[in-house]
């Protein structure tokens, strides 16, 4: 089938090389001198490289190229976000990965980027393997026209809304942005489609949904898809922006933990192939929370975080006025009822109260003779006038009297 054409091309090229090596082998066997044999071997080594037009650049040529390239200011792709423009130096043929948790807004942000590039005159293809083009169009209209997204979804647009759309129609249809329903497509099919349409840049939503080699493990399949997209960008000069799902977020003490490059789902190859890798996530676990756009990998510039405000009504993300993390909320102290357990009398307890030298609280034979209940007769308390409290064994100076007179 047409989808396997590149595999057939690879097989044909391999067989052609093998045939030429066999011819060189016959000539090598008949070589009349070491010089001839060395020449045949050099031809064989060059054939094994199989890179038509391979260039070898000397340092002299590299220096001349450097002067030529930097005579004028180079224009890189911009993103519609000033802080992102200052950090990224993305050029033709680069591969950018935009990762995000579900519902973090990565498709929304990708639509903004695609629209921005199309407005600047680049031809952009948006390959959607998950979301239908009607939903993408609704989001783009809400973003461009500042129409309430809820009213769009409920088909409650007014006459004024339609008049505004008619007035803006020329501005909306001029940029060369095309939606491509891509469910079930392979990397080779995307490549053929992008070349036939003449795209300068393509967006893929999202990488893990591209059809790969089902004979491999899932990790190997996703790795093969990532490598294929990287080769597509390098060999064609088309800028590739591939969206990627992240692994399920982990819960931390203060909510959802921030993702890292290791969170790119199902394959570490994605991280290796990307020239730029950005991770989008909510600052707080609430629907209207700010988004954090973390530049986690940037081969040509700085990494760091950019804070984006979320306007759900108009389906847009824009730079937050406060470019700093939100202050952490102090955790309220938890009040719990404290229970005390009574410790039974223990003769070995070092904290037990001991009787003083006057015999208070004495135990033993002397106290046993008159051992009334606490606070009753015989406790050693004296009445006014020096009379004892009363009771047997309570005489002054007697056992259990507590000693002394008033």
C-alpha positions in Angstrom: 0.0 0.0 0.0 1.0 3.6 -0.3 1.6 3.9 3.4 4.5 1.4 3.1 6.2 3.2 0.2 9.2 4.4 2.3 9.8 0.9 3.6 10.0 -0.3 -0.1 12.3 2.5 -0.9 14.7 1.5 1.9 14.7 -2.1 0.7 15.4 -1.1 -2.8 18.3 1.1 -1.8 19.8 -1.6 0.4 19.7 -4.1 -2.5 21.3 -1.6 -4.8 24.2 -1.0 -2.4 24.6 -4.8 -2.0 24.9 -5.2 -5.8 27.5 -2.5 -6.0 29.5 -4.0 -3.2 29.5 -7.3 -4.9 31.0 -5.7 -8.0 33.6 -4.0 -6.0 34.5 -7.3 -4.3 35.1 -8.9 -7.7 37.4 -6.0 -8.7 39.2 -6.2 -5.4 39.8 -9.9 -6.0 41.4 -9.1 -9.3 43.5 -6.1 -8.1 47.0 -6.1 -9.4 48.6 -4.0 -6.7 48.1 -2.8 -3.1 47.4 0.7 -4.4 44.5 -0.6 -6.6 43.2 -2.7 -3.7 43.3 0.4 -1.3 41.3 2.4 -3.9 38.6 -0.3 -4.2 38.4 -0.5 -0.4 37.9 3.3 -0.1 35.2 3.1 -2.7 33.5 0.4 -0.7 33.7 2.4 2.5 32.2 5.4 0.8 29.4 3.2 -0.5 28.6 2.0 3.0 28.1 5.5 4.2 25.2 5.9 1.7 24.8 9.6 2.1 24.6 11.3 -1.3 25.9 14.9 -1.1 27.7 14.4 2.2 29.8 17.5 3.0 33.0 17.8 4.9 33.4 21.3 6.3 36.9 22.5 7.2 37.4 25.1 10.0 38.3 27.7 7.3 35.0 27.2 5.6 33.2 27.1 9.0 34.6 30.5 9.8 33.5 32.0 6.5 30.0 30.5 7.0 29.9 32.1 10.5 30.7 35.6 9.0 28.0 35.2 6.4 25.3 34.0 8.8 25.8 36.8 11.3 26.1 39.8 8.9 22.4 40.4 9.4 20.0 39.8 12.3 18.5 36.3 12.2 14.7 36.1 12.6 13.5 33.1 14.6 10.0 31.9 15.0 8.0 34.0 17.5 5.2 32.7 19.7 2.9 35.6 20.5 4.2 35.6 24.1 7.0 38.1 24.7 8.7 36.2 27.5 8.7 33.1 25.3 10.2 35.0 22.4 13.1 36.1 24.5 14.0 32.6 25.5 13.4 30.4 22.5 15.4 30.4 19.2 13.3 27.9 17.2 14.2 27.7 13.5 13.1 25.7 10.5 13.6 21.9 10.9 13.4 22.0 14.7 11.2 19.7 16.8 9.3 21.2 19.7 7.5 19.1 22.3 4.6 20.6 24.3 3.6 18.3 27.1 0.7 18.7 29.5 -1.7 16.9 31.8 -5.2 16.3 30.6 -7.3 19.6 30.6 -4.2 21.7 31.3 -4.7 23.6 28.1 -2.1 22.3 25.7 -4.4 22.1 22.7 -5.6 25.6 23.4 -2.1 26.9 23.6 -1.1 25.0 20.4 -4.0 26.6 18.6 -2.7 30.1 19.6 0.8 29.3 18.4 -0.5 27.9 15.1 -2.7 30.9 14.5 0.2 33.3 15.3 2.5 31.6 12.8 -0.2 31.6 10.1 -0.8 35.3 10.6 2.9 35.9 10.1 2.7 34.3 6.6 3.7 30.7 7.3 1.6 27.8 6.0 0.6 25.7 9.0 -1.1 22.3 9.2 -2.8 21.3 12.4 -3.0 17.5 12.6 -5.6 16.5 15.2 -5.7 12.9 16.2 -8.0 13.5 19.1 -10.3 16.6 18.7 -12.7 17.2 15.8 -12.1 20.2 13.6 -15.4 21.7 14.6 -14.3 22.0 18.2 -11.0 23.5 17.2 -12.8 26.0 15.0 -15.1 27.0 17.9 -12.1 27.7 20.2 -10.2 29.7 17.5 -13.3 31.9 16.8 -13.8 32.5 20.6 -10.1 33.4 20.9 -10.0 35.7 17.9 -13.3 37.5 18.2 -13.5 37.5 22.0 -16.8 35.8 21.9 -18.1 34.0 25.0 -17.2 30.3 24.5 -20.3 29.2 26.4 -22.6 31.1 24.1 -20.8 29.6 21.1 -21.3 26.0 22.4 -25.0 26.7 23.1 -25.5 28.4 19.7 -26.7 31.6 21.3 -24.9 34.1 19.1 -26.7 37.4 18.6 -27.1 39.5 15.4 -24.3 41.7 16.6 -22.0 38.7 16.9 -22.7 37.6 13.4 -22.1 41.2 12.1 -18.8 41.3 13.9 -17.9 37.9 12.3 -18.8 39.2 8.9 -16.7 42.3 9.4 -13.7 40.2 10.5 -14.1 37.5 7.9 -11.3 38.7 5.6 -8.9 38.8 8.6 -10.0 35.3 9.7 -9.7 33.5 6.3 -6.4 35.1 5.1 -3.9 33.2 7.3 -2.9 29.8 5.8 -3.9 27.6 8.7 -5.5 24.2 7.8 -7.1 21.6 10.1 -6.2 18.0 9.2 -8.3 15.2 10.8 -5.5 12.7 11.3 -7.0 9.9 13.4 -5.1 6.6 12.5 -2.3 8.3 10.5 1.3 7.1 10.6 4.4 9.3 10.6 5.0 8.4 7.0 1.5 9.5 6.0 1.9 12.8 7.9 5.2 13.3 6.2 3.7 12.8 2.7 0.7 15.0 3.5 2.9 17.8 4.9 5.2 17.8 1.9 2.3 17.7 -0.6 0.6 20.6 1.1 3.8 22.6 1.3 3.6 23.3 5.1 6.2 25.4 6.8 5.2 24.0 10.2 2.9 21.3 11.5 1.3 20.7 14.9 0.4 17.2 16.0 -2.2 16.7 18.7 -1.0 14.4 20.1 2.1 12.3 19.6 1.0 9.1 21.4 -2.0 8.7 19.1 0.0 8.4 15.9 -0.1 4.8 14.6 3.2 3.0 15.2 4.6 -0.5 14.8 2.2 -2.7 16.9 4.7 -5.6 16.8 6.9 -3.7 19.3 6.3 -2.9 23.0 4.4 0.3 23.7 7.6 2.1 24.8 9.4 1.0 21.6 6.4 2.0 19.5 6.3 5.5 21.0 10.1 5.8 20.7 9.8 4.9 17.0 7.1 7.6 16.5 9.3 10.2 18.2 12.3 9.3 16.1 10.2 9.4 12.9 9.0 13.0 13.7 12.5 14.1 14.5 13.8 12.8 11.1 10.8 14.4 9.4 11.7 17.8 10.8 15.4 17.5 10.0 15.1 16.1 6.5 12.3 18.3 5.3 13.0 21.6 7.1 9.4 21.6 8.4 9.1 22.8 12.0 7.3 20.1 14.1 5.4 20.9 17.2 4.3 17.7 18.8 1.9 17.7 21.8 2.4 14.9 24.3 0.5 13.5 27.2 2.2 13.3 30.6 2.1 10.5 33.0 -0.5 10.6 35.7 0.3 13.4 38.2 1.5 12.5 41.6 -0.1 13.9 44.7 2.1 15.8 47.1 1.6 17.5 50.4 0.5 20.8 48.7 -1.5 19.2 45.9 -0.4 18.1 42.4 3.4 17.9 41.9 4.9 19.8 39.1 5.9 17.6 36.1 9.4 17.0 34.9 10.9 15.7 31.6 10.6 12.2 33.1 6.8 12.7 33.0 6.6 12.6 29.2 4.4 9.6 28.7 5.5 6.1 27.7 9.0 6.9 26.3 12.1 8.8 27.3 13.0 9.1 23.6 10.7 12.1 23.3 12.9 14.1 25.6 16.0 13.1 23.6 14.5 14.0 20.2 13.1 17.4 21.2 15.1 20.6 20.5 12.7 22.4 22.9 10.5 20.7 25.5 7.8 22.7 27.3 5.6 21.4 30.1 2.2 23.0 30.8 0.4 22.5 34.1 -2.0 24.2 36.5 -0.4 26.2 39.3 -3.2 25.1 41.6 -5.7 22.3 41.3 -8.7 24.6 40.4 -10.4 25.1 37.1 -9.5 28.8 36.8 -5.9 28.5 38.1 -3.0 30.2 36.3 -1.0 27.9 34.1 2.8 27.4 34.4 4.6 27.0 31.1 7.9 25.3 32.1 10.7 25.4 29.5 12.3 22.2 30.7 14.7 21.7 27.8 16.1 24.4 25.4 19.1 23.5 23.4 19.7 27.0 22.2 18.6 29.2 25.1 17.5 29.4 28.7 15.2 27.2 30.6 12.7 28.6 33.2 9.0 29.1 33.9 6.5 31.5 32.5 3.2 32.2 34.2 0.0 32.4 32.1 -3.4 33.6 33.0 -6.3 31.6 31.8 -9.4 33.2 30.2 -11.8 30.3 29.8 -14.6 32.5 28.5 -12.6 33.5 25.4 -10.3 30.4 25.2 -7.0 32.1 25.6 -3.8 32.0 27.6 -1.8 35.2 28.1 1.1 36.3 30.2 0.2 36.9 33.8 0.8 40.4 35.2 2.7 38.7 38.1 5.6 36.7 36.8 6.2 34.8 40.0 4.7 31.8 41.8 1.7 32.4 43.9 2.4 32.7 47.6 2.0 29.4 49.4 -1.1 29.0 51.5 -0.3 28.3 55.1 -1.8 25.0 56.2 -4.3 25.4 59.1 -3.2 23.6 62.3 -5.2 20.5 63.0 -6.8 20.4 66.5 -7.3 17.0 68.0 -8.7 15.9 71.3 -5.9 14.7 73.6 -6.6 11.8 75.9 -4.7 11.0 79.1 -4.4 7.5 80.5 -4.3 7.1 84.3 -1.2 5.2 85.5 -2.0 2.7 88.2 0.1 2.7 91.4 3.4 1.2 90.9 6.0 0.9 93.7 8.8 1.3 91.2 7.3 4.5 89.6 10.0 7.2 90.0 7.5 10.0 89.8 5.2 8.7 92.5 4.8 11.2 95.5 6.6 10.1 98.6 5.7 10.9 102.2 7.7 13.7 103.9 9.7 13.5 107.1 6.6 14.2 109.2 4.9 11.0 108.0 2.4 12.5 105.6 1.2 9.8 103.3 3.2 7.1 105.2 2.6 3.5 104.4 3.5 0.5 106.4 2.7 -0.9 109.8 2.7 2.5 111.6 0.0 3.8 109.2 -1.9 0.6 109.1 -3.1 0.8 112.7 -5.3 3.8 112.0 -5.8 4.1 108.2 -9.0 6.0 107.6 -10.3 7.3 104.3 -8.5 10.4 103.0 -9.8 13.6 104.5 -11.6 11.7 107.3 -10.6 11.2 111.0 -7.1 10.2 111.5 -5.6 12.2 108.6 -3.4 14.2 110.9 -5.5 17.4 110.7 -5.8 19.5 113.9 -8.9 21.4 115.1 -8.6 24.8 116.7 -7.6 24.6 120.3 -5.2 21.7 119.6 -7.8 19.0 119.7 -7.1 16.1 117.4 -9.5 15.3 114.5 -10.7 12.4 116.5 -10.7 8.7 116.0 -8.6 5.8 117.3 -4.9 6.3 116.8 -5.2 10.1 116.3 -3.7 11.1 119.7 -1.0 13.7 119.6 2.2 12.0 118.8 0.5 8.7 118.2 0.8 6.7 115.0 -0.7 8.4 112.0 -1.1 11.7 113.9 1.0 13.7 111.5 3.0 15.0 114.6 3.0 18.5 116.3 0.5 20.6 118.1 -1.3 23.8 117.0 
